[in-house]
Amino acid sequence: MKLASLKSGRDGRLVVVSDDLAWCAAPPPMYPTLQSVLDDWHHAALVLEGVALSLAHDAVPHARFHERAAAAPLPRAFQWADGSAYVNHVELVRRARGAELPESFWQDPLMYQGGSDQFLCPREPIAFHDPVWGLDLEAEVVVVTGDVRQGASREEALEAVRLVGLVNDISLRGLIPDELAKGFGFVQSKPASALSPVLVTPAALGERWQDGKLIGTLNVDLNGQPFGRVETHIDMTFDFGTLIAHLAKTRAIGAGSIIGSGTVSNRDADGGPGKPCAYGGHGYACIAEQRMIETILSGSPATPWLSPGDVVRIEMLDEQHRSIFGAIEQAVVAAG
């Protein structure tokens, strides 16, 4: 089952979307928003699966689904917690500034609490304010949970995964060092993120969802050129069950919480730092990582941060080259 929200009010209007993302149908009036479904998942999911089946058989009123008309599936959420499941990314960040990676990072996930009161539409522009801020993209996988009890095991946490999708976790790299130096984490350096047009149930993903990991190639394009072709299941140190259980160690998690994987990051085939797509590598899911590689290899970065006129596209395709979650496609525009 695939779910989306059309632009309507603050919380969008829920629709059930066909597998090929071509059509959508309205759910019963009792479920006007995605959050209302998550709050009543065990009953609501059965109802919406019925709508999805009827949509597949052309047996329910439906309309064309246009990704440009989509809001974020959850325009605002009760929680947004972003992990760093790809420790390779963290290791490269630290190497670029000459710092060693603590051994504990391989056993204990990093995670921060982000702003969840606003998620950008998948085609909404990225506002550019100041070149000193260092505007960057970050292509990630996300899951949306049901209720999770405090102290839940990894297995319990995995059972609570309701939906899977993608996110562009926009970052302001120039602001991060000073914020982290305060010892309290990200605030100003993490503006609103953009979610994929569609979220998908683990069951609908089939073999692409295994053991708490999304399996596939995440396509990241910058100005129409391949920037990343990263494999989401490779080099993922912590699966989503582990990330959710980490968050639930000292608190319960409410239905509608969004958990991020952190920037997808792959090593090269020889175990070393990844190579750009142009040189036969997987490329990168953020500009910072390419700049890290440039710094490690030549002593200084060469790739610029995002600026007005740049266009970012993040998407995953199935075996028939059809979009699974729809595309996040955002132009960078000067803040007005």
N, C-alpha and C positions, 0 to 999 in steps of 0.2 A: 504494500500500500504506500502511496506517495501523497503527501499533504503539503499544501501551500496556503498562503494568506494573500488575498488581493487587497490593494490599498483601500482602506475604509476606516475612518476614525483612528484612534490611537493604537488599537490592538488588531487591526486588520479584519478581514472576513474570510473565514475558513473555506477552503474548497478541497475536494478530492481530485487528484490529477491522474490521468491515464499513464500507463507505463512509458509511453513514447513522448510524454509531456505535450501532447497535441491538444488534449481536451480536458475540461474540468467540469465537475458537478457539485452542486451545493449539498451539504449534509442536512439532516433534519434541523429545524429551528432551535432545538434544545442544545445544539452545539455550534454556537455562532463563531467561536474563536478556537484556536489551537489550545490555549490554556484550559478552556472548558473541557476539552477532550482529555487532556493530561490529568485533570483533577478527577475524572471518572473513567479512567482508562479501560478497565476490564469490561465494562459495559459498552463504552463508546467505541472501542476498537472493533467490537463485533458489528455494531451498527454501521460504522464507516467501511468495514470490509464488505458489507453488503452493498453499499453505494459503489464501491470500487468494482465489484463484480458486475453490477448492473451497467456501470459505465463501459466496462470492457465489452459488454454484449449489446451496447447501444440501446439499453432498455430504461434509461433515465434521462430526463431533460439535461442537456449539457451545452457548453459553449466552448469556443476556442480558448486555449490557455496561452496567454502572452506573457512571457517572462518580464517584459518591461512594465506590465501592469501589476507585478507582484511586489508586495512589501516583504520585509524579512518574515519568515514563517512565524517567528515570535518577535514582533516589533519591540517588545520590552519583556524581560524575563525576570523571574525572581532571583536568579543567581547566574553568574558567569564566572567560572573558575578555569583558568588556563594552566595546563601542566607543561612539562618539558619532557615528553616521552622519548624524544630522539636526542639522546645524550651526546651523539656526535656533534650536533649543533652547538651545545653548551661547551664542549671541549674545544671546538674551533674558536669560539668567542674568546675563551680564556687564553688559548695559544697565541692569538693575534696580539694580546696585550702582555704576553710573557708570563702568564700565571698558570700554575699547574691545576689540574682537575682533582679535587679531593676524591678519594676512593668511595666515599659514602654516596656520591652522586649516582653511582651505578646500582645502588640498592634502595635508595630513598628518593622518591620523585620530588622535583621542584614544582611549586604551584603558586600562583598569585590570584587574588580576587580582583576581577576586572569590573568595569562599569556595565551594568545590565539594564539600565533604564532606557537605553536607546540602541537599537541595532539598525544599521543603514540598510536600505533596500539594495538588492543585488546589482542594480544598474545605477545606483545613486553616485554622483561624483564625489571624489575625495577632495576636501578643501585644503588648499596650499596656503599657509600663512607666512612662513619665514624660512628661508633656505638654511638657516643655522639649526633649525629644528631637526633636519635630516629625515625627511619623510620616506618611509619604507613600507612595503607590502610584507605580509607573512601568510602564506597559504598553509592551511591546517585542516584537519578532520575534527568534527565535533560530534558529540552525542547529546541527546536530551533524555533526562532520566524521569522516572516516576519517583514516588517516595522511597527513600532509603533510610533504614534505621541507623542510629549511631552504633558504631562498632561492627557494621556489616562486613562479612567476609568478601573476598574477591568474587566468589561464585554468586553470592547474593547480589552484589553490586552489578554483575553482568546481567542478571535476571531483570534488573530495574532499567536497563537500556531500552527506551521506547523508540527512538528515532536516531538516524545518522545523517550527517550532512557535511558541508564544507563552510569554511569561514576565511575571510581576509582580515586577520588581526593586525590592523594598521598600527604602526609604531613610529614614534618620533625619536630616532636614535641619538640625536644630538642632546636630548633632554635626559636620557636614561642614566648616564654616568653620575650626574649630580644627585639624581633622585636615589639611586642605589647607595650612594655614599652616605646618605642620611640614615641608612639602615632600616627603612620602613617600607620599601617597595615602590611599585609603579603607581602613579596617579596621573600627572600631567602628560607623561610620555606615552600614555595609552588612550587615544581618543576612541570614538565609537567604531566598532567593527562591522563588517558586512557579512550577512549570512547568504548561503546559496538559496535560489528561489524555492527549492523543494527539499523536504526532509523525507527520508525513506525508512520504513520499518526494517529491522534486521532480517525478518523472514523474507521480505521482498528482495533483499540483496542476495539471498541464496548463498552460494559458495563464496561470494565476495565478502561475507562477514564470517570470520572464523576466529574463535578463541579471543574475542575482544579486540580484533583488529580488522580494519577495512583493507581488503586486498585489491590493488589496482594501481594504475599509473595516474598520478595527479599532474595534469597539464597546466603549466604556468607560462603564459605568454606576456611579453612586454613589447608594446608597440608592434604587435602582429608577428613577432619573432619568438621562437621557442626560447624560453629562459630556464624553465625547469621541466623535466620529465621524471619526476621523483616517484619512487615506489613506496606506497604508504605502509606496507607491511614489513618492508626490509629495514633493518637497523632501528626498529621500534623497540626500545629497551623495556618500556612499561606499557602493557595493554590497558584498555579502558577500564577493565575490572579493577586492576591495580590502582589506577588513578582515582576512580570513584571511591574505592575503599580507603585510600589515603585521605581523601577529603572528609570521609565519614568517621574517621577515627575518634574525633571529639565532638561531633555534632550530627544531628539528623539532617538529611538533605530533602528539600521539598520538591514535589512534582513540578516539572518545568524548569529544572536547573540545567544549564548548558555547561558541558565539560569539554575543554579543548585539549588537543594532543600536543600543542606547541608546534613550532615550525618543522615540517617534514624535512628530513635531512638524510642523505645517503652517502656512504663512503664510496670511493672508487673500487673497482674490481680487485685491485692489489691491496686493499685495506687502507690506503692513504686518503687524503682529502679528495672530495669529489671534483670532477672536472666540468667545465661548461659544456652545454649541449653542442656548441659549435666544434668542440674537440672530442666528441664521441662519448661524453659523460652524461650523467643524469641531470646535470645542471643544478639549479637551486630553487628553493621556495621563498627566498627573501634576498634582497640586495645585499644585506649585511654579510651574508655568508660568502657571496662572491668577493666582496671587498676584503673579507678575512683571508680568503685564499690568496688574493693578490698581495696582501700585506705579508703573509707568510713566505710567498715565493719571491717577491721583489722588494719588500720593505715598505711599500706604500700602496694604498688603494687607487684604482683607476676608474672604476665604475661610479657614476654619479648617483646620488639619491634621486627620488622621483621629483619631477617639477611639472609645472603647467604644460599641458599638451600630451603628456604621457598617458598611455592606456594600459591597464592591467586586466588580464583575463585568467580566471581560475576555473577549471572544469575537469570532470572525469568522464570518460567514455566507456561504453560497454563493447562487447565483441562485434556488434553491428555498427560501431562508431556513432551510437546515439548517446546523447547526454543523459547521465544517470540522475544528477541533482540539479540540472540546469547550470547556467554559467553565471559566475560573478564577473561582471565586466564594468569597470569603473574608469572614467577619465579623471585626470587630475586637473582641477581648475583653480584659478586664483580666488582666494576668499574675498567676497564682496562686502 
